[in-house]
Amino acid sequence: DGALARLREGLRADQPELRFQCAAGVAQLAGREAEADLVAALARETIPQIRGALVTAIGELDPPGAAACDVLAPLCDEPHTPTAFAAALALTAARDPRGGPQLLRALGRPEDRGRALEALAALGPLAPPAALPAVRRLARSFFTPGLTRVRAAYALARLAPGEGEAVLARLAGSLRASVREAVVDAQAGLAQLAARDAR
């Protein structure tokens, strides 16, 4: 395919902005077959923003393979926070718990907290032990915004099912329609994760 060939060439381009754009394009067009190209590009790349784009693209391969996960795991400790967080999310897509500590750190960043909670929910029993008290605090605190509390309760229901489901049940009675709708989505998500785990 000519477009895919050009995108693969773009991963080696001299222009940083072209390499950045080609990362997502290769993943979208080639799917799992893009893994080797993206991992090789990541090994060559030195610009943090482009490394982050490559890591994000690897995470969209649904899921990344074992070899890619071995490359991603050490990146969870990168000093460039967006790259480290993207690596943790990509590992979570592969149900690899090695990104767990970075997900816990992300709970302290408001801009990343929602995605971190959803990733911890996806890991469920594979999440680090320290996830339970951290998630519990967010789910039970009245100072936590309503939608974030729903996400926290969703994660809590994966770590301590009875406890998390009880919080969701209370939030289902919220006066805010957006919170009630989020609870319905969370309950559907829990059913999907349970079905996935049973396979």
HUUR-V158322 format. One record per residue. N is the residue number from 1. SS is DSSP state (H for helix, E for strand, - for the rest). PHI is phi in radians with two decimals (NA if undefined). Layout:
# HUUR-V158322
{{N;SS;PHI} {N;SS;PHI}}
This chain:
# HUUR-V158322
{{1;-;NA} {2;H;-1.11} {3;H;-1.11} {4;H;-1.14} {5;H;-1.07} {6;H;-1.16} {7;H;-1.15} {8;H;-1.11} {9;H;-1.12} {10;H;-1.09} {11;-;-1.13} {12;-;-1.88} {13;-;-1.13} {14;-;-1.26} {15;-;-1.39} {16;H;-0.99} {17;H;-1.12} {18;H;-1.25} {19;H;-1.08} {20;H;-1.05} {21;H;-1.19} {22;H;-1.28} {23;H;-1.00} {24;H;-1.18} {25;H;-1.09} {26;H;-1.09} {27;H;-1.10} {28;H;-1.18} {29;H;-1.44} {30;H;-1.72} {31;H;1.04} {32;H;-1.04} {33;H;-1.20} {34;H;-1.44} {35;H;-0.98} {36;H;-1.09} {37;H;-1.11} {38;H;-1.21} {39;H;-1.14} {40;H;-1.13} {41;H;-1.13} {42;H;-1.11} {43;H;-1.13} {44;H;-1.47} {45;-;-1.31} {46;-;-2.06} {47;-;-1.45} {48;H;-0.95} {49;H;-1.12} {50;H;-1.30} {51;H;-1.03} {52;H;-1.09} {53;H;-1.13} {54;H;-1.17} {55;H;-1.11} {56;H;-1.05} {57;H;-1.10} {58;H;-1.10} {59;H;-1.15} {60;-;-1.58} {61;-;-1.35} {62;-;0.94} {63;-;-1.77} {64;-;-1.10} {65;-;-1.38} {66;H;-1.07} {67;H;-1.12} {68;H;-1.12} {69;H;-1.09} {70;H;-1.15} {71;H;-1.34} {72;H;-1.25} {73;H;-0.96} {74;H;-1.18} {75;H;-1.25} {76;H;-1.13} {77;H;-1.87} {78;-;-1.07} {79;-;-1.18} {80;-;-1.40} {81;H;-0.99} {82;H;-1.03} {83;H;-1.20} {84;H;-1.07} {85;H;-1.22} {86;H;-1.05} {87;H;-1.12} {88;H;-1.12} {89;H;-1.15} {90;H;-1.13} {91;H;-1.10} {92;H;-1.08} {93;H;-1.04} {94;-;-1.67} {95;-;1.02} {96;-;-1.80} {97;H;-1.39} {98;H;-1.18} {99;H;-1.52} {100;H;-0.94} {101;H;-1.05} {102;H;-1.20} {103;H;-1.09} {104;H;-1.12} {105;H;-1.11} {106;H;-1.16} {107;-;-1.08} {108;-;-1.49} {109;-;-1.94} {110;H;-0.93} {111;H;-1.25} {112;H;-1.93} {113;H;-1.05} {114;H;-1.08} {115;H;-1.17} {116;H;-1.14} {117;H;-1.10} {118;H;-1.14} {119;H;-1.18} {120;H;-1.10} {121;H;-1.09} {122;H;-1.11} {123;H;-1.23} {124;H;0.98} {125;H;-1.08} {126;H;-1.44} {127;-;-1.14} {128;-;-1.07} {129;-;-0.95} {130;H;-1.20} {131;H;-1.16} {132;H;-1.06} {133;H;-1.13} {134;H;-1.18} {135;H;-1.22} {136;H;-1.05} {137;H;-1.05} {138;H;-1.17} {139;H;-1.23} {140;H;-1.70} {141;-;-1.35} {142;-;-1.31} {143;-;-1.51} {144;-;-1.37} {145;-;-0.96} {146;H;-0.92} {147;H;-1.18} {148;H;-1.19} {149;H;-1.07} {150;H;-1.11} {151;H;-1.09} {152;H;-1.14} {153;H;-1.14} {154;H;-1.04} {155;H;-1.14} {156;H;-1.07} {157;H;-1.15} {158;H;-1.53} {159;H;-1.67} {160;-;-2.48} {161;H;-0.88} {162;H;-1.08} {163;H;-1.16} {164;H;-1.16} {165;H;-1.15} {166;H;-1.16} {167;H;-1.15} {168;H;-1.05} {169;H;-1.08} {170;H;-1.18} {171;H;-1.19} {172;-;-1.13} {173;-;-1.66} {174;-;-1.06} {175;-;-1.29} {176;-;-1.55} {177;H;-1.07} {178;H;-1.11} {179;H;-1.22} {180;H;-1.07} {181;H;-1.14} {182;H;-1.14} {183;H;-1.11} {184;H;-1.05} {185;H;-1.11} {186;H;-1.11} {187;H;-1.14} {188;H;-1.14} {189;H;-1.10} {190;H;-1.09} {191;H;-1.12} {192;H;-1.14} {193;H;-1.15} {194;H;-1.11} {195;H;-1.15} {196;H;-1.09} {197;H;-1.14} {198;H;-1.34} {199;-;-1.31}}
